[in-house]
Amino acid sequence: MYKHVLIATDGSELADKAVAQGLDLAKALGAKATAVTVTEPWTAGAYETIPTPSLIDAYEKAVTESAARILAAVGDAARKREVACNTIHVADRYAVEGILDAAKDKGCDFIVMASHGRRGLARLLLGSETMKVLTHGTVPVLVIR
């Protein structure tokens, strides 16, 4: 059936549920697993000062360290389940682009990710990364809530 499962995570408690489901699914299918976390590029608000190189460096260091922690936790979960799982950090991309590009680049044929299930005004204002992956992606997506 599916040969390579991409598991998208941001390290949140809800995303941890998607990681668990994705790893369990990969194990049950005998599929490869790859976990991805995406960190967005530096963006400054319209009224903020122009960022200094040291400020940008601090931001990049912080997101790199955060991604390493997130992916280390996925690695731990994979080892507990005895599932081989590669991990990748896609930096300086928006979540949807990073997830879809990782799926394409790694040859994944299935994506597992979480959704907060926001409705109404919150969904309109915040958008839904999961909905964007569903809309713009070309492979099946399992949404965990």
N, C-alpha and C positions, 0 to 999 in steps of 0.2 A: 504494500500500500504506500505509505509515506516512507521516504528514505532518509530525509534530513530535516530535523525540526529546529527552527529558530525560536529561541525563547527571549523575548524582550523584557527587560527589567529596569526599574529606576531605583531599586532598593527599598521601596515602600513595603509596608506589611501586606498590602493587597498584591503587589507584584510578587512577593514571596510565595503567595498561593499559586500564581501562574508558573513560577519556577518549579514548584513541587509537581504540579500537574504536567508541565512540559517534560520534566525528567522522567516521571512515571510513564508517560505516553511513549517517549522515545525508547525506554527500556522494554515496554510491552510489545512495541513494534519491531524491536531490533534495529532501530534507526539511529543515525548519528544525531548528536545534539550540539548546538552552538548557542551560547548565551551572548546577548549583546546589550550593552548599555550605551546610551548616547548622551553626550554633553553638548549643550548649545554654545554657539559662539558668544563672545562678549558683546553685549548690547547696552548702550547707555541711553537713558531717557532724554527727552528733549531739553530738560532743564538741568541736566547734570553737567559737571565740568568735563573737559576733555580728559580722557584717561591717560595717565602717565604710563610709560613702559613698565614701571615697577608694580603699578596697580593691575595691569593686564597680566603680568607674570604671576602675581599672587593669585589671581583668579584661575589661571591655567593650572597652577600647582594644586589649588584646592579641588578643582574638578577632576584632575588626574588622580589625586589621592582618594577622592570619593569613589570614582569609578573602580579603582583597584580594590577598595573595601567591598563594594557591591559584588564584583566578580569573584573575589575570594570566597565570599559567602555562597555563591552559586557553586563554586568548585567544591566546597565542603559538603553541600547538599548532594552533589553528584557522586562524590566518593562514598557517602553514607548509603546511597542507593546502588552503588556499584555500576554507575553509568559513566561512560566516557563522554566528556563535555568540553569542547573548546570554548574559550571566552574571547570576546573582542570588545574593545572600547572604540567607539566612533566619536572622534572629537570634532568640535566646530561645525556641527550639523544640527539641524532641527530634528526632533525625534522621528517624525514620519519619514523624512528623507533618509536618515541614518538607518532606520529599521528596514525600509524597503531596499536600500542599496546593499545592506549586509545580506539580506535574503538572496538577492540576485547574485552578488559577488561570490557567496559561499555555496550557491546552488541549492538553497533550501526550498523544499516543496510544501512546507507547512509552517505557520507562525502561531505561537502561543503568546498571548499577552493579556494583561488585566485591563479592566475598565471600571472607573468609579461609578459609572451609571448616572452621571449628572443629568438633570432634566431642566426644562424651562430656561429661565434667564441665565442660570449658571452655565448651562450647556452653550447657550448662545454667546455669552461673554468669554468663556474659557475655551470653547471649542472642545472637540473630542479627538485626541490623537488616535484612539482606537478606530473611531469612525473614518478618519482620514486614511488609515492603513487599509481598512476594509474597502473604501472607495477607490483608492489609487493602486492597491496591490493587485497582483495577478495570481496569487496562491491562496488556498484556504486559510482562514484565521479562526483559531479557537479563542473565544473571549471568556476570561475568568472573572467572576464578580464575587 
